[in-house]
Amino acid sequence: MTYYQNITFEKIEVIAYFKELEIQIMKFRWKNTVYKVSKIPNQWKIKDGEDSKTHFSVICEKENIIAELCYHHKDFKWELIQWDNL
């Protein structure tokens, strides 16, 4: 289990594609830096009232970080939940 050191809950921009109900994240922008996602080792869905959210653990090897991203299905927004250095 990974324990993140930096909890943030900040809105981010994401480049992803949707294929047969699966979301594949390519890149995300946070604080004017673009992070290329090299691996998505885990994802899980949480029901939150009328909204449902999909959380992703992502690894960005080039930028040397691991992060948890959240996609809000109701309003199509993305959020960086937490991150840490690899």
C-alpha positions in Angstrom: 0.0 0.0 0.0 1.3 3.5 -0.9 1.1 6.3 1.6 1.0 9.7 0.0 2.7 12.6 1.7 1.0 15.5 -0.1 -2.8 15.8 0.0 -4.1 18.6 -2.2 -7.7 18.2 -3.7 -7.0 20.6 -6.6 -8.7 20.9 -10.0 -6.6 19.7 -12.9 -6.9 19.4 -16.7 -6.6 15.8 -18.1 -6.1 14.4 -21.6 -7.7 11.0 -21.6 -9.6 8.8 -24.0 -12.7 6.7 -23.4 -12.9 3.2 -24.9 -15.7 0.8 -24.2 -16.5 2.4 -20.7 -12.8 2.4 -19.7 -10.9 5.7 -19.1 -7.3 5.8 -20.2 -5.4 8.8 -18.9 -2.6 10.0 -21.1 -1.5 13.3 -19.4 -2.6 15.8 -16.8 -1.7 19.5 -16.2 -1.2 20.7 -12.6 0.3 24.1 -11.7 1.4 24.7 -15.3 3.3 21.5 -15.5 2.3 18.6 -17.7 2.7 15.1 -16.3 2.8 12.1 -18.7 1.1 9.1 -17.2 3.2 6.0 -17.8 1.2 3.5 -15.7 -2.2 3.2 -14.1 -1.7 0.4 -11.5 -5.1 0.8 -9.8 -8.6 2.3 -10.2 -11.8 2.1 -8.2 -15.2 3.6 -8.3 -17.1 5.3 -5.4 -20.7 6.3 -5.3 -21.3 9.7 -3.7 -25.0 10.5 -3.6 -26.1 11.1 -7.1 -22.5 11.4 -8.3 -20.1 8.6 -9.0 -16.4 9.1 -9.0 -13.6 7.0 -10.4 -10.2 7.3 -8.7 -7.0 6.3 -10.4 -3.5 5.7 -9.0 -1.1 6.9 -11.7 2.6 6.8 -12.1 4.5 9.5 -14.0 8.0 8.0 -14.3 9.6 10.9 -16.2 8.4 13.4 -13.5 9.1 10.9 -10.7 5.7 11.1 -9.0 2.8 8.8 -8.1 -0.6 10.5 -7.8 -4.3 9.8 -7.1 -6.6 11.4 -9.6 -10.4 11.5 -9.4 -12.9 11.8 -12.2 -16.4 13.2 -11.3 -18.9 11.6 -13.6 -21.7 14.0 -12.9 -19.9 17.2 -13.9 -17.0 15.7 -16.0 -14.3 17.4 -13.8 -11.0 16.1 -12.7 -9.2 16.5 -9.4 -5.7 15.8 -8.0 -6.4 14.2 -4.6 -2.9 13.4 -3.5 0.7 12.8 -4.8 4.1 11.8 -3.7 7.6 11.3 -5.2 8.5 7.9 -6.3 
